[in-house]
Amino acid sequence: MFNVVLIEPEIPNNTGNIGRTCVGLNSRLHLVGPLGFSIDDKQVRRSGLDYWQNLDLEYYKSRDDWQKSMPSGARIHLIETGSSRTIYDIEYRAGDYLVFGRETTGIPHEILEKFSDHVYSIPFPGGIRSFNLSNCVAMVMSEGYRQLQCGNRQMREIGLNSTDAQ
């Protein structure tokens, strides 16, 4: 469904939770190193529970390796605080790349500059600076899934299936 990209994640429990969410929503997880932990860390596997072996996982040693692997024409959405556009402004499509940065510093500046027209934030009215990374991924994926399911339901109501619309 989606391609979830974590750039240099630092907290194994977050990555494990995100991996579990990816399995639940038939999405691929892309981990861009260096990681702040070992992928074999038992905290990662514990958070991913027994779903970790079902995870569609790609690993890149560096940001450069990940960017070189991006298919031509890939739809990319960077999720970062401070953008005036929100995740509710995105018209999600299956295969979209949803990109998240480190827990402590966010998405690196050079990536934000390179994809500056594709930066979105998660709105929150409360008095906090940001949400937990695994919660952010779940919120964004949930909105994308909701949009895709609503679109599929509307197509079925008018007698089309998802392959007719392509």
C-alpha positions in Angstrom: 0.0 0.0 0.0 2.6 2.6 1.1 6.4 2.9 1.4 7.3 4.2 4.9 10.8 5.6 5.1 12.5 6.2 8.4 15.7 8.3 8.0 18.2 7.3 10.7 15.8 6.2 13.4 17.2 6.2 16.9 14.7 4.4 19.1 14.2 0.6 18.6 10.7 0.5 20.1 9.4 3.1 17.7 10.8 1.2 14.7 9.3 -2.1 16.0 5.9 -0.5 16.4 6.2 1.1 12.9 7.1 -2.3 11.4 4.0 -3.8 13.0 1.9 -1.1 11.5 3.4 -1.6 8.1 2.6 -5.3 8.3 -1.0 -4.5 9.3 -1.4 -2.1 6.3 0.5 -4.1 3.7 3.2 -1.5 3.5 7.0 -1.7 3.0 9.3 -0.2 5.6 12.5 1.5 4.3 15.2 2.0 7.0 17.9 4.5 6.1 21.1 4.3 8.1 22.9 4.8 10.1 20.5 3.4 12.7 20.7 4.3 16.3 20.4 0.6 17.2 21.0 -2.9 15.8 18.2 -4.2 13.6 18.6 -7.4 15.6 17.9 -5.5 18.8 15.4 -7.5 20.9 13.5 -4.3 21.6 12.8 -3.9 17.9 11.6 -7.4 17.6 9.6 -7.2 20.9 7.7 -4.1 19.7 7.1 -5.8 16.3 6.0 -8.9 18.2 5.7 -12.0 16.1 4.9 -9.9 13.0 8.5 -8.9 12.3 9.2 -11.9 10.1 6.3 -10.8 7.9 7.7 -7.3 7.4 8.5 -6.2 3.9 11.8 -4.4 4.8 14.4 -2.5 2.8 17.6 -1.2 4.4 20.0 1.4 3.0 23.3 2.2 4.5 23.0 6.0 3.8 20.6 8.7 2.7 22.4 8.8 -0.6 21.8 5.0 -1.2 18.1 5.5 -0.4 17.8 8.5 -2.7 19.5 6.6 -5.6 17.0 3.7 -5.1 13.9 5.9 -5.5 12.0 5.0 -8.7 11.6 7.8 -11.3 8.3 9.6 -10.7 7.9 8.3 -7.1 5.4 10.3 -5.1 7.1 11.5 -1.9 5.6 13.1 1.2 7.9 14.4 3.9 6.3 14.6 7.3 7.9 17.4 9.4 6.8 20.0 11.9 6.3 23.6 10.8 4.8 23.1 7.4 1.7 25.2 6.6 0.4 22.2 4.6 -0.9 19.2 6.6 -1.2 15.5 6.0 -4.9 16.2 5.3 -3.9 18.2 2.2 -2.3 15.1 0.6 -4.2 13.0 -1.9 -2.8 9.7 -1.1 -2.2 7.0 -3.7 -1.0 3.4 -3.2 2.8 3.3 -3.5 3.4 6.8 -2.0 6.6 7.3 0.0 5.9 8.6 3.5 9.1 10.0 4.9 9.9 10.6 8.5 13.1 11.8 10.2 15.0 11.0 13.4 13.1 11.2 16.7 15.3 14.0 18.0 16.2 16.1 14.9 13.6 15.3 12.2 14.3 15.1 8.5 17.8 16.3 7.5 17.9 19.8 6.0 19.3 18.8 2.6 16.4 16.4 2.1 13.8 19.0 3.1 15.4 21.4 0.6 15.5 18.9 -2.2 11.8 18.0 -1.7 10.6 21.3 -0.4 7.3 21.2 -2.3 6.4 17.9 -0.6 6.6 18.8 3.1 3.6 18.3 5.3 2.9 18.5 9.1 0.5 16.8 11.5 -1.7 19.5 13.0 -2.1 19.4 16.8 -3.7 22.1 18.9 -2.3 21.0 22.3 0.8 22.4 24.0 3.4 19.9 22.8 6.3 20.3 20.4 5.7 17.0 18.5 4.1 13.5 18.6 6.0 10.3 19.1 7.4 8.9 15.8 5.4 5.7 15.8 2.2 7.6 16.5 3.0 10.0 13.7 3.5 7.1 11.2 0.2 5.5 12.4 -1.7 8.8 12.0 -0.4 9.4 8.5 -0.9 5.9 7.3 -4.4 5.8 8.8 -5.4 9.0 6.9 -3.9 7.5 3.7 -5.7 4.2 4.2 -9.0 6.1 5.0 -8.7 8.1 1.7 -8.0 5.0 -0.4 -10.8 3.0 1.2 -13.3 5.9 0.8 -12.2 6.2 -2.9 -12.6 2.5 -3.4 -16.0 2.5 -1.8 -17.2 5.4 -4.0 -16.0 3.6 -7.1 -17.9 0.4 -6.1 -21.0 2.6 -5.5 -20.8 3.8 -9.1 -20.0 0.4 -10.5 -16.3 0.6 -11.0 -13.4 -1.4 -9.4 -10.0 0.0 -8.6 -8.4 -1.3 -11.9 -11.1 0.5 -13.9 -9.9 3.8 -12.6 -6.2 3.3 -13.6 
